[in-house]
Amino acid sequence: MIDRRKFITKTALGTVALGTLYSCVDNGIKPHDPEKKSGAAAGETKKVKKPVIISTWNHGLPANEEAWKILRKGGSGLDAVEAGVRTAEADPKVSSVGYGGWPDREGKVTLDACIMDHNSNCGSVAFLQDIKHPISVARKVMEKTPHIMLVGEGAKQFALEQGFKEENLLTEDAEKAYREWLQKSEYKPVINIENHDTISMLTIDENGDLSGACTTSGAAWKVHGRVGDSPIIGAGLFLDNEVGSAAATGLGESVMRTAGSAMVVELMRQGKSPEDACKEIVERIYKIYKNRPDLEYLQIGFIALNKQGEYGAYCLRPGFNYAICDEKEGNRLIDGEYKLS
């Protein structure tokens, strides 16, 4: 026969546990719910920080300024990311994007870009030549065709049909660099120079919607026809409007091997912070490359922005930086945390 005192104690504890369970259910949080953040009160809704822009590298600063003009007026994130990265595409001083980009080993400037909105609509172009703004062509692919990606001559034909102007993108400076490279004709990217071949931009707008864009002239002196991660949805760029967004920069082959940006978003879905999610994928890439000879020139970095407007980044080696713009602190450049000294 059970002791009366023990029976009362067990009954009381059971009632408390049951009451706690119902309290969690009433607040919309299941027991052990992975979406419940540690330290937060039951049912608490985290305040969303918006609008926010994050973009890669120094050329992210002027890109952010252009994008902010749209976001501060309540414009869409999609318009903002397109306008933002177009600044780098049109700048002949930026040797890794658009006009002025360093060519492939045949002296041809070939461009890749993709764009994605909060409804998972996306457009992409790859191996596009003679068109200054591939990001805008990518958006036209998204809006005017039933497809996601167009490449090569087909992408160029489509761009011309949409009213884009054909022009020579090989500047005098880029041609000079190419002539100097031809003297040795060695393909060995220099970390944080040829390898920072991308501008990626992520935003959360006043509506709380995510958008992203990525555009590049790719790795300098690449084999003619090579395409990296930048125009690949899920590799160079990915977003899920319920979770967050991510984008990559660096050696595209390493990103494609891991579906890097999509994996960063999935880790944020599991509850990781933007920086921790970026760090885990960089670690994953390092494990793949640690015994490979191309590790010596491998640089890879990710940026991420979650649905609450929290941002983060992580890279393999020092030298990667990213630009952040928000209402409170304005536009500024931040050095990314890194794994290898």
Protein Blocks (a to p, Z undefined) as FASTA:
>chain_A
ZZfklmmmmmmmmmmmmmmmmmmmmnopaehiaklcghiaehiacdddddddddehjklm
mmmmmmmmmmmnopafklmmmmmmmmmmmmmklmkgcehiacdfkopacdddddddfkop
acddehiehiablmlmmmmmmmmmcbfbdchjllmmmmmmnopacddfbdfklmmmmmmm
mmnopacddehilmmmcccdddddfkopacdddddebjehiaehiacfklmghilpccdf
klbccddedjfklmmmnommmmmmmmmmnopafklmmmmmmmmmmmmmmmgfklmmgccd
dddddfkopacdddfbehiacddddfknopaddddddfbZZ
